Amino acid sequence: MPFDLSGQTAIVTGGATGIGEAICKRLAEAGATVAVADIDGKGAEQVAAALRNGAFGVAVDVSNSASVKTAIDQVLKKTGRVHIVVNNAGIAGKSGPIQDHTDDEFARVMAINVHGVFYFCRAVIPHMREHKYGRIVNIASIAGKEGNPNMISYSGSKAAVIGMTKSLGKEVATEGICVNSVAPAVVRTKILEQLTPQQVSYMTDKIPMRRTGEPWEIAAVVHFLASPDCSFVTGQCYDASGGRATY
């Protein structure tokens, strides 16, 4: 099977819903044992119960470094290895002019979207270095490349994810570890409920395909980047934008 993941363990954050759930399904179908990691522990267990290859749920708060370390230790105790980490957990945050964004709202977006990626990467890299193999896929956004108006917190956080991906990808490039990101345009998930109809319309109108993406379409891109076949690709940002970004 192309992009076979048999015998590998994958951690997918934000795996209980939306894009994360689709990624969990795709990787499990490819043979991976998936640790469905989510702040909603019960939801993570429900998703894991529907997957094959011994998938299991892990409760984690990605914005808390101690919680992240505990989650990774739990996965290592259960499977012995972590081959793949998909940093998918994220929130849209407030939609509105910059003066309406409070300190706490801005900090919360950064804590989940940026600190969470940093904490997971920092915690798992020593393990991957020890085994001279690893795949990290960070879910960014087209907003991190182009910047969506009235979404300064979200756009800034996803730009940070892209920057961290490029930095870490170069740092570990000779150690068998590939680090890449995926930048979706607007995707049909519950995160849209956090935005105004006008905001969703603005984003969709800029997509040449004239539609939102579907979670499984993002999962397909992640699958390649998480596989051994992704052996000469690192530090990249793959767009899944329906043609919105073509550079």
C-alpha positions in Angstrom: 0.0 0.0 0.0 1.3 3.5 -0.8 2.2 5.5 2.3 1.9 2.4 4.5 2.0 3.1 8.2 1.9 -0.5 9.6 3.6 -0.8 12.9 3.8 2.9 13.5 2.3 5.0 16.3 0.8 8.4 15.6 -0.4 11.1 18.0 -3.0 13.4 16.6 -4.0 16.4 18.7 -7.5 17.8 18.4 -8.4 14.3 17.2 -11.9 14.2 18.6 -13.6 16.3 15.9 -13.2 17.9 12.4 -10.0 17.7 10.6 -8.3 15.9 13.5 -10.9 13.1 13.4 -10.5 12.7 9.7 -6.7 12.5 10.1 -7.1 9.8 12.8 -9.3 7.7 10.5 -6.9 8.1 7.5 -3.8 7.1 9.5 -5.5 4.2 11.2 -6.7 2.9 7.8 -3.1 3.1 6.6 -2.0 0.8 9.5 -1.0 3.1 12.3 -1.9 2.8 15.9 -3.4 6.2 16.6 -3.4 8.0 19.9 -6.4 10.3 19.6 -5.4 13.2 21.8 -7.9 15.9 22.8 -8.9 18.1 25.7 -12.2 16.2 25.4 -11.0 12.9 26.8 -14.4 11.2 26.4 -14.7 12.4 22.8 -11.2 11.1 22.1 -12.1 7.7 23.4 -15.2 7.6 21.3 -13.3 8.3 18.1 -10.6 5.8 19.0 -13.2 3.1 19.6 -14.3 3.3 16.0 -10.8 2.9 14.6 -8.7 -0.1 13.9 -5.2 -1.2 14.9 -5.6 -0.6 18.7 -6.3 3.1 18.6 -6.8 4.7 22.0 -7.8 8.1 23.5 -5.6 10.4 25.4 -6.8 13.4 27.4 -4.4 16.4 26.9 -4.4 20.2 27.3 -2.0 21.2 24.6 -1.6 24.7 26.2 0.0 23.1 29.3 3.5 21.7 28.9 3.1 19.3 31.8 -0.1 17.9 30.3 1.7 17.4 27.0 4.6 15.6 28.6 2.2 13.3 30.5 0.3 12.5 27.3 3.5 11.6 25.5 4.7 9.4 28.4 1.3 7.7 28.4 1.6 6.9 24.7 5.2 5.7 25.0 4.2 3.4 27.9 1.5 1.9 25.8 3.2 1.5 22.5 6.9 2.0 23.1 7.4 4.4 20.2 6.1 7.6 18.7 6.8 7.8 14.9 4.3 10.5 14.0 2.9 13.6 15.6 0.2 15.7 13.9 -0.3 19.0 15.7 -3.8 19.7 14.7 -5.5 21.2 17.8 -6.4 24.8 17.4 -9.1 27.5 17.8 -10.2 30.4 15.6 -10.4 32.9 18.4 -12.3 36.2 18.2 -13.3 37.6 14.8 -13.4 41.4 14.8 -11.2 44.6 14.6 -7.9 44.6 16.6 -9.3 46.9 19.3 -11.9 44.3 20.2 -9.3 41.6 20.9 -8.6 41.4 24.6 -5.3 40.4 26.2 -6.9 37.1 27.4 -8.4 36.3 24.1 -5.2 36.8 22.2 -3.2 34.9 24.8 -5.6 31.9 24.6 -5.3 31.6 20.8 -1.5 31.7 21.1 -1.5 29.2 24.0 -3.4 26.6 22.0 -2.3 27.3 18.4 1.4 28.2 19.0 2.5 27.0 22.5 0.8 23.6 21.9 2.8 23.0 18.8 6.0 24.0 20.5 5.3 21.8 23.6 4.6 18.7 21.5 7.6 19.2 19.2 10.0 19.9 22.1 8.7 16.9 24.0 8.9 14.3 21.2 12.0 15.4 19.3 14.5 13.7 21.7 12.6 10.4 21.3 12.7 10.7 17.5 16.3 11.7 17.5 17.1 8.6 19.6 15.5 6.4 17.0 16.7 8.5 14.0 13.2 8.7 12.6 10.1 10.8 12.9 7.4 12.7 11.1 5.8 15.9 12.5 3.0 17.5 10.6 1.7 20.9 11.9 -1.7 22.1 10.8 -1.3 25.8 9.8 -3.7 27.8 7.7 -3.8 29.9 4.6 -4.5 32.8 7.0 -0.9 32.3 8.2 0.4 33.1 4.8 -2.0 35.8 3.6 -3.6 37.2 6.8 -7.3 37.4 7.1 -8.7 40.8 8.1 -10.4 40.9 11.6 -8.6 37.6 12.5 -5.3 39.0 13.8 -4.9 36.5 16.6 -5.6 33.4 14.4 -3.6 34.7 11.4 -0.6 35.6 13.6 -0.7 32.2 15.4 -0.7 30.3 12.1 2.1 32.3 10.7 4.1 31.3 13.8 3.3 27.6 13.1 4.7 27.9 9.6 7.8 29.7 10.9 8.4 27.0 13.6 7.9 24.3 11.0 10.6 25.7 8.7 13.0 26.3 11.6 12.6 22.8 13.2 12.6 21.1 9.8 16.1 22.5 9.1 17.3 21.8 12.7 16.7 18.0 12.4 17.1 17.6 8.6 20.0 15.2 8.9 18.5 13.0 11.6 15.8 11.1 9.8 13.1 13.5 11.0 10.8 15.4 8.6 8.8 18.4 9.8 6.2 19.9 7.5 3.0 21.9 7.7 -0.3 22.0 5.9 -2.2 25.2 5.2 -5.8 24.6 4.5 -8.2 27.3 3.3 -11.6 27.3 5.0 -12.7 23.7 5.8 -16.2 22.5 6.7 -15.8 21.9 10.4 -17.3 23.1 13.7 -14.7 25.8 13.9 -16.7 27.7 11.4 -19.3 28.2 14.2 -16.8 30.5 15.9 -16.9 32.9 12.9 -19.5 35.3 11.6 -21.2 34.4 8.3 -19.5 37.4 6.7 -16.1 36.1 7.7 -16.8 32.6 6.3 -18.2 34.2 3.1 -15.0 36.4 2.7 -12.8 33.3 2.9 -14.9 31.1 0.6 -15.3 33.8 -2.0 -11.5 33.9 -2.4 -11.3 30.1 -3.3 -11.2 29.5 -7.0 -13.0 26.1 -6.5 -15.8 28.2 -5.0 -16.3 25.8 -2.0 -15.0 24.9 1.4 -12.6 22.0 1.8 -13.6 18.8 3.4 -11.7 17.3 6.4 -10.8 14.1 4.4 -9.1 16.2 1.8 -6.8 17.7 4.4 -6.2 14.2 5.9 -5.0 12.9 2.5 -2.2 15.5 2.4 -1.3 14.8 6.0 -1.1 11.1 5.2 1.8 11.5 2.7 3.7 13.9 5.0 3.3 11.5 7.9 4.6 8.5 5.9 8.1 7.0 5.3 7.6 8.0 1.6 8.0 11.6 2.7 11.8 11.2 2.9 13.1 14.2 0.9 10.5 16.8 2.0 10.9 18.9 5.1 10.4 22.4 6.3 7.6 22.8 3.8 4.1 24.3 3.9 1.7 22.4 1.7 -1.3 24.4 0.7 -4.7 22.7 0.5 -6.7 25.7 -0.5 -8.8 25.0 -3.6 -6.4 27.2 -5.6 -6.5 30.2 -3.2 -2.8 30.1 -2.8 -0.7 29.2 -5.8 2.8 30.2 -4.7 
